[in-house]
Amino acid sequence: MTLGDIAKKYYMEQGLNCAVSVLLAASDKYGAELTKEDAKLVTGFGGGIGCGDLCGCLGGAVAALGKIMLPQNVMHSPEFKEICAGFVAEFKSQWGTTQCEIIKAENATETMRCGDVVKASGDLLESYIEKYKS
């Protein structure tokens, strides 16, 4: 099962928002051992930070990058900034924007909501992590 499949399952079956779904899926895939309680830290990113701004999938993915890609007890590094910037560039390349309201308007459906965006964003995150892990 891909990270995107797991994220979509959280989103569609458990009703979690986009940011939480991507973060928890990444945690599951890479053994980060985050709980739903931990994931509350990104809940506010869902729905474009509640106002259609930054896509919650992107917010959850960047949070996941921090948990997965930073060494234990390291809070920041120049390399990590580059990793984040690179992911944002790839995300923007895929969707044409980082704006929730635009991505949602172009991709959401009444029945799936942003389920396909959540899946594709999760799969993008997985391919990005795998590129850096190797």
N, C-alpha and C positions, 0 to 999 in steps of 0.2 A: 504494500500500500504506500503510495507516495505521501509526502508531507501535505501536498494539496488535497489529496483524498481525505486525510485525517482532519484537516482544517475544515473542509466542507462538511464532514460528518458532525463535527462540533457545532458548526454554524446552523446546519439544517435540522439535525436531530435533537440537539440539546438547547437550541435557541440562544447560544452564546453570540456575542457580537463579533464583528470581523476581526478586530484587534486581538481579542482574547482567543479566538479560534486559531489564528495563525500562530500566536505565541505558544499556546498549549500543544498544538500539533508539532511545532519545532521541538518543544521540550520532550514530547513523546518519542519523536524520531531520533533525537540525539542524546537521550538519557539525562536531560538537565534536571529532572525530578521537581519540576514546578507543580504546584497545586493550583486548584481553582482560586484558593485564597490568595496565593501569590499573584495570580493573574489579574486580580482586582486592580493592581497598579496600572494596568493599561486599559481598563474598562472605559475611562474617559476619552480614549482615542476613537472609540466606535462612532460611526456616523459622521466621520470627519470632525472629530472633537466636538460632536454634538451640534455642529453648525454647518456641515458640508465642506469644511476646509480640508486639512490634511487627511488623506485616505487612512482609515483605521488599519487596513491591511499593511500599509507601509509602517505605521507606528508600531504595530505588533511585531513586524518583521525586524525592525531595527532593535527593538527590545530583545528579541530572540538572538540577534547577532551579538549583542553585548553579553548575554548569558553564555552563549556557546563559544564565541570566538575569543573573548578576553581570558587570559590566564587567571587562575584563582588569585584573589586579593589584589588584582590590578584594576584600577578604576578608569584609567584612560591611557591612551598611547597615540602617537602620531600615526602609527600603522592602522589602528582601529578607526581613526577618523577617515583614512583613505578607504578602508573597507566599507564604511557606512556611505561615504560619498559615491563609491562605485555602485553600491546596491541601489541607491536613490536614482542614479543615472540609468541603470538597467530597468528599474521600475517605471521611470518616466518614459523610457524608450518603448516599453511594452504598452503603456496606457496613453501616452501622449501628454500626460499631466500627472500631478500628485494630488489634484483636487478631487475630493470625494464627490461633490455634487456633479461634476462633469463625468467622472467615471461611472457613477450611478446612473445618470441620465442616459448614457450610451450603452450600458451593459445590464442593468438590473431588469428583472421581469417581476410581474406581480406574484407568481408562484415561487420562483427561486430567489427573489430579492437579489442580493449580491452573491449568491452561492457560487456562481461561475467565476466571479472576480476573486473570491476567497480561495477557490481551488487553484486558479492560475497564479495568484500571488504566492501561495504556499509552494507551488512547484517551482516558481522562479527563485524563491528563497532557498529551496533545497539544491537547485543546480548551482546557485551562487556559493553556498556553503561548501559543496563538494569541490568546486573549483579551487577554493582557498585551502581546503583540507589536504589536497594532494600536492 
